[in-house]
Amino acid sequence: MPFAPAITDLEQLKEHPAIARLLSWNRAAVEGAKFDRDEMSVYVERCSIREACALLRDTPSCSFNYLSDVTCVDWYPAEPRFEVVYHLLSIRQKERVRLKVRLSGDSPALESVTSVWPSANYFEREVFDLFGIRFTGHPYLRRILMPEDWEGHPLRKDYPVEGYR
Amino acid sequence: MAHLTSMPALEPGQDRTMILNMGPQHPSTHGVLRLILEIDGETVVRIMPDIGFLHTGIEKTCEAKFYQQVVPLTDRIDYLCPMTNNLCYVLAVEKLLSLEIPPKAQWLRVMLNELTRINSHLVWLGTHAMDIGALTVFLYCFREREDVLRLFEAVSGQRMMTSYFRIGGVALEPPLDFFDRVRAFANRFPSKVDEYENLLTGNPIWMMRTKGVARISAEDAISLGASGPTLRGSGVDIDLRRDMPYSGYENFKFKVPVAQEGDVFARYICRVQELRESIGIVQQALDGMPQGPIKADAPKVVLPDREKMKTQMEALIYHFKIITEGFAVPAGEVYQAVESPRGEMGYYVVSDGTAKPYRVHMRSACLANLQLLPKMCEGRLIADVVAAIGSIDIVLGEIDR
């Protein structure tokens, strides 16, 4: 099942309902898009993520009403260093879309989506715990998997696999 | 991890409540879940789950392994459904590689996946019933679970940590009498489900302990991230096997049980019906099992047969290369979700073009389902908390990873 080559040109992808909706709302909110291996990724500008999520949830033409997952990828030492990744699912249309936010490595922070989906609570706490990314507006942003007094964020690439000795 | 001190201070005049610590060694928390309960007499005012006791850093470990070395780690995430995790991971990597899997391997995977679902649901049913006080069901369920584990042992050599699925297919051809043994099990299993239902479904004590307990609405379930039987028990009709099919599930006919009430009993009914549907899928897989190879034709990715490796130079070279330096996976990212017995199990695999995954993230159904617990239990009795934990079927290995 070979896939077609990835499409990264926003002009070709603007017909996709999620991208079309975001573009018509605020052109500056969409930094780019990628369609690869039958999966759509949209790069969202950092300050717009919460509103973009609320928009995609409430628009009838896309209705991405379910947040599957929030996670993060560390591209250390490249800049912008972090990519926070949101996987959205439309239960009605059985469709997924991936939103990504690029963050610089210098005190990374972005807006929490817990007000859009309460399910983001644990997911964002996990990203905070393991990557050290702050989610502003999160109701209870504390470590979730590691002990409360742990130093460092284990899933960062500059954190050794065997831990600090 | 949360601490008692992290509970917000109580308002004056509310000093009638007390803090009770439940777990992490409490038998009804199904592992090492710790709950901090604020109770007013027998009534639960607030719940705060505290997790992380089983955190082993599997996601970090994956980044230091070759792609094929990650498969055994995925077993250990959810020790009740190892095959589902194997499947989800190998599907994600196969999608990155654009690898075509032969039909027989796909059907074997589906069949074993459904047996895994049966295995997992049997442990759930036994322990859930035991929590609520129906001790006999536990013995009945573990009797049949033993049969399933023997099947796993026959096919993979392991009862629990099977690691049977490989990138590009399955590890070995099943033994000669394997399909006959599965068929014998599939023929007798429906009558066993009748036995469980005889003990529970119409039982007045069971109904009193489960009906109307820990109710959750469809809107709340969606917004709190529930999936699997927990979501379907609230009337949301979604099953990834049917709606976003993978690994050849589109070739199978099965019903997706949905219940409307959203209480413990609804989730119980959904799972028990799933037992029957799963055994139906196993029957279909046995009847239509295609012939042919069990591994993809991709010598750079799939290990050669032992026979070939010992007789052919080329096969020996490939074997040596795969074992010592792995195989490069094209750069890209994939999110693959499967319907695990607990809900949406997702693997997000990012490749940077080398032989080791750049990032592997597991979307755990249990972690999301656990977020429903406070909503389900606040304002109800402590005894209902035990029923609610059982009804969302958590496995702490998957939550903490």
Interface residues (C-beta under 8 A of the other chain):
Chain A: M1 P2 F3 A6 D36 R37 E39 S41 N65 Y66 L67 S68 D69 T71 V73 D74 V85 H87 L89 I91 K94 R96 R98 W117 P118 S119 A120 N121 Y122 F123 E126 L130 R142 R143 I144 L145 M146 P147 E148 P154 L155 Y159 V161
Chain B: M1 A2 H3 S6 I51 G52 H55 G57 E59 K60 T61 E63 A64 K95 L96 S98 L99 E100 I222 S223 L224 G225 V236 I238 D243 M244 G332 E333 V334 Y335 A337 E344 G346 Y348 V350 Y358 R359 H361 R363 L367 A368 L370 Q371 D400 R401
